[in-house]
């Protein structure tokens, strides 16, 4: 069986699949003593490596209120848009359609400037830092900017993030927190708000809005639907499923630092305390995604979304080295998405994988020509294009080079990524539901 990815991730997968001899080989390759492998010690791999969360018996009163708010369209200026309108539970709390950006505003006539991200698997997101320090073989390595919520990491907590859509003029479009509080006062659950947060909760609009944000945060932290871990990958990690030969080949490519190198940013090994793999390092990176003509704001050539350094985020406007960087999302449920990247430029997983493989080897396929010249990274002003990643594989090649990923590699990668979609089982790491 062609599982030669090396490193801890390959060791964990072979352990989960119960391949004792191969586990010993991968353990040696990863620098782990054979006695440390679950197969060698006859330990349950879930107990040893991964601790999947147990669902709460019920949401507490604050989270229960948050759930009511999440699905309440009356909290928007239009009266027709709830949090769930853009973050649909049926689509992994991501967009329910293939629109690059979603409609919003007072009459739902305005379109946003960024693609809607999924709200799943956000609980372990660290606070934003300009310089994330990570342990390495040389001591500590500066991974650059990382963490925070939203595409640019501007919100430090889920509590802070929860208010942003309510006040964004392109989304739920409330003019201020007083308007949010007024809508809450009229909500069908207003009595519950008074019961949970105090009879005078509406006496101070800012307090009422802050409590609403706390409720939305609690809902996202407590409801198991925000971190179900019911993918086939999780089942395999628990010893409850076998990956196919193609899925294993894709996983090998995913980890191979000379081919896919996906695990460089989309970490696939369990984290501290045995928490399941998040498939992101929460870092920020500039990928040079092509400009998207589907976004109305892009009809104005002067409009550019620079990610960390603006125009949405304001506090890092002077950090030119961060311009063009956006948060690395989890790859969980990515195969079922209909829109990809911060600007929604691509609508199919296959297209995304080809872009990664061929961005630099065939730039004319992805970027426009102006006066006969291909303008690479055309969604960034020329002065910021040096920020785009050209150091990490597979972004180390030049025009005309042979891509590191073949068509077969890409098909295998896609097969593996589909194992990260939730819904394979009914419980975290469980057996197939059907």
Protein Blocks (a to p, Z undefined) as FASTA:
>chain_A
ZZfkgpjklmmmmmmnopaklmmmmmmmnopafklpmklnopafklmmpccddddfbdcf
klmmmmmmmmmmklpmnopacfklmmcfkloopafbfbfbacedjkopaccfbdcddfeh
kllpccddfbdcdddfkopacebjeejedjkomambfklmmmmmmmmmklnopabfklmm
mmmmmpmklmmmmmmnopklmmpmklmmmmmmmmmmmmmmmmmklonopafklmmmnopa
ccdfklmmmmmmmmmmklnommmmmccbdcehhiacehighiacdehiacdfklmklmpm
kbccehjnojkbmklmmmmmlgoiacdddfehklmpcbecjkomaacfklmmmmmmmmmm
mmmlmmcceehiacehklbcfklmmmpcckbccklbcehiacfbdfklmmmmmmmmmmmp
ghjbmbehiacfZZ
